[in-house]
């Protein structure tokens, strides 16, 4: 593994997103490594609970679009980064996003649905998954957090899905299941983010703590979960997951993944792509999000 670190500490398996220099941005390799780490924890009879966290200053800033967008979508050729992608992925994505070719939504769905399956390995894991969020958890990073069973978050963290404004649709589509339709609509109709304390108030996280105390508080919860027999934990998780599956989660995820491809090929999506190619991905995102501000909902005015 290059992008994910896996360790076992007694009854606890620890999966750490390990690209701190890039905010743990999601590469083509990361989803597969995540799923492999979850499988290691699942088949280990000594593991009772899984902790998912991010190295460095934040949990995950979403997809590494400075590479994906600028390389595939018209940016200047740059050295480095391509080793993260298989030759098949490079060729298929480059062809499908060539402005001179007709975009194939099925090719797009095939690629993104594989990521969804990898993120959902957290949901389908036999063992409970506790996600510890600090700093930022935005865009594709929220897929991993929401696929986890419990989220423990820093008070001052930032969690949300700004790509709802342009160039994105949440592929795992768990917002309404976690928050209810009204609150999910409030976030996805604006792309606004929640602070950690707001995430707890809204029911997106189970507990928040000052950043300096976050790990201690998370470990206290994990230790309590780890006391239960594995068979009890597996049954409790299966029981809880049935409700979401019965509500049609898989069907919603298919739609969310198809929509994700469409958002990148609307007139606004093409304009956003062109701006990213011209000015760089970070600048395009800054220009997109700057009018909305970057504060918690309590501090924000409509």
C-alpha positions in Angstrom: 0.0 0.0 0.0 1.2 3.5 -0.9 -1.7 5.8 0.1 -3.2 3.9 3.0 -1.5 2.7 6.2 -2.8 -0.4 8.0 -2.0 -1.4 11.6 -3.4 -3.6 14.3 -3.4 -2.6 17.9 -4.9 -5.3 20.1 -8.6 -5.6 19.1 -8.4 -2.4 17.0 -7.5 -2.2 13.3 -6.3 1.2 12.3 -6.7 2.4 8.7 -5.0 5.8 8.0 -5.2 7.8 4.8 -1.6 8.6 4.4 -1.0 11.4 1.9 -0.6 14.3 4.4 1.3 16.5 1.9 -1.8 16.6 -0.3 -4.5 16.6 2.3 -5.0 12.9 1.9 -6.6 13.6 -1.5 -8.0 10.5 -3.2 -5.9 9.0 -5.9 -6.9 6.2 -8.3 -5.0 3.8 -5.9 -6.5 4.9 -2.7 -10.1 3.4 -2.9 -8.6 -0.1 -3.7 -6.1 0.1 -0.9 -8.9 1.2 1.5 -11.0 -1.8 0.5 -8.0 -4.2 0.9 -7.3 -2.8 4.4 -11.0 -3.3 5.4 -10.8 -6.9 4.1 -7.7 -7.5 6.2 -9.5 -6.3 9.3 -12.6 -8.3 8.5 -10.8 -11.6 8.2 -8.6 -11.1 11.3 -10.5 -12.8 14.2 -8.7 -10.7 16.7 -10.0 -7.4 15.4 -13.3 -6.2 16.9 -13.4 -2.6 15.6 -11.9 -0.5 12.8 -10.8 3.1 13.2 -10.5 5.2 10.0 -8.5 8.5 10.2 -6.3 10.8 8.1 -2.7 11.7 8.6 -1.6 15.4 8.7 -3.7 18.5 9.0 -7.1 17.0 7.9 -9.0 13.9 7.2 -9.5 14.2 3.4 -9.9 17.0 1.0 -11.6 15.0 -1.7 -10.3 13.7 -5.0 -6.8 14.7 -6.2 -8.3 16.7 -9.0 -5.1 18.8 -9.5 -4.0 15.6 -11.1 -7.2 14.1 -12.4 -8.7 17.3 -13.7 -5.7 19.1 -15.0 -4.0 16.1 -16.6 -7.1 14.5 -18.2 -9.2 17.6 -18.8 -7.0 19.9 -20.9 -4.3 21.1 -18.5 -0.7 21.3 -19.4 1.3 18.1 -19.4 3.1 17.7 -16.1 5.7 15.3 -14.8 4.7 13.0 -11.9 1.4 11.7 -10.7 0.8 9.2 -13.4 2.4 6.4 -11.4 -0.8 6.5 -9.2 -2.9 5.4 -12.1 -2.9 2.2 -14.0 -2.3 2.4 -17.8 -5.8 1.1 -18.4 -7.3 3.9 -16.2 -5.1 6.5 -17.9 -6.1 5.5 -21.4 -9.8 5.0 -20.7 -10.2 8.3 -18.7 -8.2 10.3 -21.2 -10.2 9.0 -24.1 -13.5 9.5 -22.4 -12.7 13.1 -21.4 -11.2 14.2 -24.7 -13.2 17.2 -25.8 -12.9 16.0 -29.4 -14.7 12.8 -28.6 -18.2 12.0 -27.5 -18.4 11.4 -23.8 -19.6 7.9 -22.8 -21.6 8.0 -19.5 -21.3 4.3 -19.1 -17.5 4.4 -19.1 -17.7 7.2 -16.5 -20.1 5.1 -14.4 -17.9 2.0 -14.7 -14.9 4.0 -13.2 -16.8 5.8 -10.5 -18.9 2.9 -9.4 -15.7 1.0 -8.6 -14.8 3.8 -6.2 -18.3 3.6 -4.7 -17.9 -0.1 -4.1 -14.5 0.5 -2.4 -15.9 3.2 -0.1 -18.9 1.0 0.7 -16.5 -1.6 1.9 -16.6 0.4 5.2 -20.4 0.1 5.3 -20.4 -3.6 4.4 -17.4 -4.5 6.7 -18.4 -7.1 9.3 -16.8 -5.1 12.0 -17.9 -1.6 13.2 -16.1 1.3 11.7 -15.4 4.5 13.6 -14.2 7.5 11.5 -12.2 10.2 13.3 -12.4 13.5 11.5 -10.2 16.5 12.1 -9.4 19.5 10.0 -11.4 19.0 6.8 -13.6 16.3 5.4 -15.0 17.6 2.1 -16.2 16.4 -1.3 -15.1 12.8 -1.9 -13.7 12.6 1.6 -17.3 12.6 2.9 -18.0 9.4 1.1 -15.6 7.6 3.4 -16.8 9.3 6.5 -20.5 8.7 5.8 -19.9 5.0 4.8 -18.5 4.5 8.3 -20.8 3.5 11.2 -19.9 6.3 13.6 -18.2 9.7 13.1 -16.2 11.4 15.9 -15.2 14.9 14.9 -13.2 17.9 16.0 -15.3 20.9 17.1 -13.6 23.1 14.5 -13.6 20.6 11.7 -15.2 21.3 8.3 -17.4 18.7 6.7 -19.6 19.0 3.6 -19.9 18.6 -0.1 -19.0 21.9 -2.0 -18.9 20.2 -5.4 -22.8 20.3 -5.2 -22.3 23.8 -6.5 -20.7 22.6 -9.8 -18.8 19.5 -11.0 -20.0 16.9 -8.6 -22.8 14.7 -7.2 -22.3 12.6 -4.0 -21.8 9.1 -5.4 -22.4 7.2 -2.2 -25.6 9.2 -1.8 -25.8 8.8 2.0 -26.6 12.4 3.0 -30.4 12.0 3.2 -30.0 8.6 5.0 -27.8 10.2 7.6 -29.5 13.6 8.0 -33.0 13.3 6.7 -34.3 14.9 3.5 -34.6 18.5 4.8 -31.2 18.8 6.3 -29.6 17.0 3.4 -31.3 19.4 1.0 -30.0 22.4 3.1 -26.4 21.2 2.4 -26.7 19.9 -1.2 -28.7 22.9 -2.4 -25.9 25.2 -1.3 -22.7 23.2 -1.0 -22.3 24.6 2.5 -20.3 22.8 5.2 -20.9 22.1 8.8 -18.5 22.6 11.7 -17.9 19.6 13.9 -20.2 20.9 16.6 -22.9 21.5 14.0 -22.4 18.0 12.6 -23.2 16.6 16.0 -26.3 18.8 16.4 -27.5 17.7 13.0 -26.9 14.0 13.7 -24.1 13.6 11.1 -21.6 12.8 13.9 -22.0 11.0 17.2 -19.6 13.2 19.2 -17.3 16.2 18.9 -14.4 17.4 20.9 -11.8 20.1 20.9 -9.1 19.2 18.4 -6.5 18.5 21.1 -8.9 16.0 22.8 -10.3 14.4 19.7 -8.0 11.3 19.7 -8.5 10.6 23.4 -12.3 10.9 23.1 -12.4 8.7 20.0 -10.2 6.0 21.7 -12.5 5.9 24.7 -15.5 5.1 22.4 -13.5 2.6 20.4 -12.3 0.8 23.6 -15.9 0.4 24.7 -16.9 -1.1 21.4 -13.9 -3.4 21.4 -15.1 -5.0 24.7 -18.0 -6.7 22.9 -17.6 -10.2 21.4 -17.0 -10.1 17.6 -20.1 -12.1 16.9 -22.3 -9.6 18.7 -20.8 -6.7 16.8 -21.3 -8.4 13.5 -24.9 -9.1 14.2 -25.6 -5.6 15.5 -24.1 -4.1 12.4 -26.0 -6.4 10.1 -29.2 -5.5 11.8 -28.6 -1.8 11.5 -27.5 -1.9 7.9 -30.7 -3.7 6.8 -32.8 -0.5 7.4 -30.7 1.5 5.0 -30.6 -1.2 2.4 -34.4 -1.7 2.6 -34.8 2.0 1.9 -33.2 1.6 -1.5 -29.7 2.8 -0.9 -28.2 0.8 -3.8 -30.6 2.3 -6.3 -29.9 5.8 -5.0 -26.2 5.3 -5.3 -26.5 4.2 -9.0 -28.4 7.5 -9.7 -25.9 9.5 -7.7 -22.9 8.0 -9.6 -24.5 8.6 -13.0 -25.4 12.2 -12.0 -21.7 12.7 -11.0 -20.6 12.1 -14.5 -23.3 14.3 -15.9 -22.3 17.2 -13.6 -18.9 17.2 -15.3 -20.4 17.5 -18.7 -23.0 20.2 -18.3 -22.3 23.7 -19.8 -21.3 24.9 -16.3 -19.2 21.8 -15.8 -17.4 22.4 -19.1 -16.8 26.0 -18.1 -15.4 25.0 -14.8 -13.2 22.4 -16.4 -11.8 25.1 -18.8 -11.1 27.4 -15.9 -9.3 24.7 -14.1 -7.2 24.0 -17.2 -6.4 27.7 -17.5 -5.8 28.8 -13.9 -5.3 25.5 -12.1 -7.7 23.4 -10.0 -7.1 25.2 -6.7 -7.9 28.6 -8.2 -11.0 27.3 -10.0 -12.3 25.8 -6.7 -11.4 29.1 -4.9 -13.4 31.1 -7.4 -16.3 28.7 -7.2 -16.5 28.7 -3.4 -15.4 32.2 -2.4 -18.9 33.8 -2.9 -20.3 31.4 -0.4 -17.8 32.1 2.4 -16.3 29.4 4.5 -18.0 29.6 7.9 -20.2 27.3 9.9 -23.9 27.7 9.4 -24.4 29.5 12.7 -22.1 32.3 11.5 -23.4 32.4 8.0 -26.2 34.6 6.7 -28.3 33.7 3.6 
